[in-house]
Each structure stands twice: as C-alpha cells, then as structure tokens.
C-alpha cells in the first residue's frame, strides 16, 4: 500500500513538473517568436470638451508599427506651438526606450518576459472581433462595423459608472484603436462628450526609419530625472501624479537593466 501511495505521489509530482516545464517552454517560445504584422503610421488629435461643444485640441500623437512588431509612439508635451514631443519605442527583443529629443536624453530598459509575451500574443493572435476572450455583451459589447478613413473597424462600447467609452478598433491591424470617445455621465444620468481622440491620417506600409531613431549619442537617465528636466524645458509643471508615475517607472527601469 505504501509503495502504491508513493507511486501516486511521484506521478503527481512529475505531472506538476511537466506542466510548469511545458508552460515555461511555451512562454520562452512566444517571447522569442518572430512577429509579422501589417505595418502602418497613424496620426491622431485629441480634444477636450470641458469648455464647450467645439472642443479644445490638447494632444497630438503618432503611432507607427513596423512589420516586425516594433512600435513607436510620439506624443506632444505642453504647449502644442512649441512642438515638444516624447517618443516611446518598443522592439521585438523586449527593449523599451523613451526618447526626449529636445534635451537629448533617453531612458532604456528591457521589459519582463511576461510583458513581452503579452505584447507578442496580442500581435500574433488578436481576436477576430477585437473583444477579450469570453466578453461579448454586458458592460463591454460590439456596436457594429464602421469605417475610419476608409478603413474597416469594429465599434466597441465599454460602460462605467462614470460614463462610457467607445472605441473604433481595426481587426487587420492587431485591433489597434484608431479612434476613441469618452462620454461622461451627468447628474441627471445623461452622457456628455468629455474627450475624443480623432484619427487624422492612416498610412498602411512600413514607417520611415527615422521614427525609430533611438538617440544613440543621447545621455542615459532614469525616467524621473529625464521627465523633470524635460518638463522644465517644455514649461510644464510637474504635478504630483506625474512625479509618482515617473517614480514607478524608475522601478521598472532599474529592474530592466542588463
């Protein structure tokens, strides 16, 4: 009897080891997998409607993705007339770089294997209807198909206590959101536009190579130091939330050094 119990426990232990071993192999396989996706360059403008129905432009952004999955996000900072931007680059090997061109500094690190797997899974296996697995109705639901700049998208609604979010997602671009609108719930229960990110242009094809310039001769800095210096240059007050966010980024930055 004891021998039989020992054999059962041994088989159980081997099964657990095999499961975790297979899971680790799968994770490593995905992390090192090559990605081939549709390349594009998307330009957007974001408006705030607190001051009136016409909206106030407060942010411009460029999102570029290469066919190998490398992504660049270039966002304006502060007064739009100054043209200051921050660029975040993410490469297929897990390298992440935030580039601050006006002050010639950058913050570089490697994302965790888990995060890299999530990024590649999203690119390699997007849901055909751009909906999370098991979510098809209720707080999140599909409103129907639509066109943004002549490109087919799926309109997805998410409901919250504070309002609702409508996103226009492109299935053939790994469910990239081309536009979104947030409507804020009013005391009487009605919804009022709060913010709207509008697609200005969408070019399908490989992005210009200079978009992925990593600033090879730029000074390396922790995110909090680079942000403080950059905000000062842009004339933007560094509020408490921004400081706390940068401090959290420092933790990721330090963990991701190789």
N, C-alpha and C positions, 0 to 999 in steps of 0.2 A: 504494500500500500504506500509506504513511504517513497519507494522508488517511483511509483506511478505519479505521486504528487510532485516529486522533484522534477520529473519529466514534463509535467503540465506547466510548472512554474518556469522551467527552462524554455519551453516552447513559447510561453507568453512573453518572456524577456526578449527572446530572439525576434518575435513579431514586432515588438515595440522598437527594437533597434533597427530592424529592416524598414519600418515605417518612417522613422526620423532620418535614416540614411537616405531613403528614396526622396523624401521631402527636401533634404539638403542638396541632393544631386539635381533635383528639378529646379530649385532656387538658383543654384550656380549656373545651370544650363540657360535659364532665362536671362540672368544677369549678363552673361557673355554672348547672348544671341545677337546676330546681326539683324538690324531693322531696315526694312524698305517700305517707305510710306510716300504718299503724294506730297510733293513739296509745294510751298505757297508763301506769299507775303500778304499779310492782312493789315490794313491801316484803319484805325478806329478813332472816334472822337466821343468823349463822354460829357454829358450835360447834367446840370443840377437844376431842379425846378422849384427851389425854395423861394426864389424871388419873383416868380411869375411863370406863366404858361409857355413863354418863348424859350425858356431855359438859358442857362449860363454855361458856356464851354469852360471846363476846368482841367481837362486831361486829354492828351493825345498819346496814342500808343501804336507801335509797330510790332507785330508778331510774325516772325519768319521761321519756317521749318524746312530743313534740308531733307532730301530723300533718305539719308541715313539716320534720321530721327533727331539730329542736333537742332536745338531750338534757341532762338534769340527773342527776348522781349525788351523793347526800348520804350521807356516811359518818360514823359516830361516831368519836371520838378519845378515847383514855384511858378513865377510869372512866365506865362507862355511866350511873351515877347522876347524873353532872354534866350530862349531855345535850349535851356539846360535839360539834359536827359541822364537817366541811369539805364545801363544795359545789363541784363542778366542772361548769361549763356549757360546752357546745359548740353553736355556732349554725351554720346553713346557709351563712353567708358566710365561715366559717373562723375566726371569733372564738372564742377559748377564754378562760374566766375562772375562776380559783379564788377562791372567796369564803370568808373567815374571819369569820363574823358576830360571835363573842364579842369579837374585838379590832378589829372594824370596818376591816378591811384586805382588799385583793384583789390578785391578780396577773393582768394581762390581756395577751394577745398574739394573733397570728394564726398558725395552723398553716400549714405549707408547702402549695403547690398539690398536690404529690404526696400528702400525707397527706389533704388534703380530698377528692381524687379517690378514694382508698381508702375513706374513710368513706361517700361517696355511692354508690360502686359496691356496697358491702356492703348499703346500704339499698335501692338501686334493683334490684339483681339478685342476691338471695340464692339459694343453691342450694336446690331444692325439698326435698332431703333433709338440708339443713344440713351437707353434707360438702364439704370442699375439693375443687376440681376434680382428678379423677384419683385420689382416695383413696376406696376403698370397702371395703377389708379390710386385714388385717395389723395393724400397731401401732394403727391407727385403724379402727374398724368400727362399724356400726349394730347395736345390740342389739334394736331393735324400737320399736314405738309405746307410748305411755303417756299418762297423764292427770296433770296437776298443777293442783290447784284447779279441776278440771273442764275444763281447757284441754288440747287435744291437743298433745303434744310428741313429739320423737324422742329416744330414749335412745342416746347416742354414747359409746363406750368408747375411751380412749387409754391405751396401755400404755407404761410407762417402766421403766428399770432399778430405780428407787426405789419403784415401785408402779404403781397405775393410777388414772385419773381417769374418772369417769362424769358426763356432762352431760345435762341434760334441756332440749333446745332447741325453741323454738316457731317452726315454719316461717312462720306467718302474722304473726309479729312480727319479721320480718327475722332469724330464727334467734337471737333473744335467749335466752340461757341463763337459765331460770327457777330451776333448782337445779343444784348440783354436789356431788359427794362424792369426796374423795381417800382412797384406801386405801394405807397404807404397807407395803412388803414387809418381812417379819421375817426374822431369820437362818435360820429353818427353811423359808423360801420362802412361808409363808402371808401373807395380807393382813389388816391390822388398820386399822379406821377411824381416820383422822387428823383430817380436817376435813370439815364438812358445812355447806354454805350451803342453808338451807331457805326455800322460798317461804312467806310468811305471808299475803299477800293480793295479788291481781291485779285491778286495775280497768281495764277497757277503756273508753277515751274520753279526751278532752282533759284534761290535768293542770290543777290550779289554777294560775292565772297567777303567784301569789306564789312558786311554786317556782323560777321563772326570774328572780327579782329579782336584778339584777346589783350591788346595793350602789352606787348612783350617787354617793353622798356619802362612800364609803369611801376611805381612804388607799391609794394605789397603792404596791406594794412588789415587789421581786424575790422569787421563791419562797423562796430560802434565808433571807432576812430575815423574811419573814412566817411561815415554818414555825418558826424558832427562837423567835419571840415567842409564837406560838400554842401550841407545846409547853410553854413555860414557864407560860402561862396555864392549860393543861389539867393541869399537873403530871405531864407525861410526859417521861421522859429522852429526849434527842435522841441516839440511838445513831449509830455511825459510818456504817452503811448508809443511815440516813435523811438524814444530812448529805450524803453523796456523791450520793444521789438528788436532793436539792434543788440541789446544785451543777450537776448535769447539766441540771436544769430551768431553771436560770439561763441556760444557753447557749441553750436553745430560746426562752426568754423574750426575751432580748436580740436574737436573730435575727428574732423575730417582731414587733418594734416597727415601727409605721408612722407 
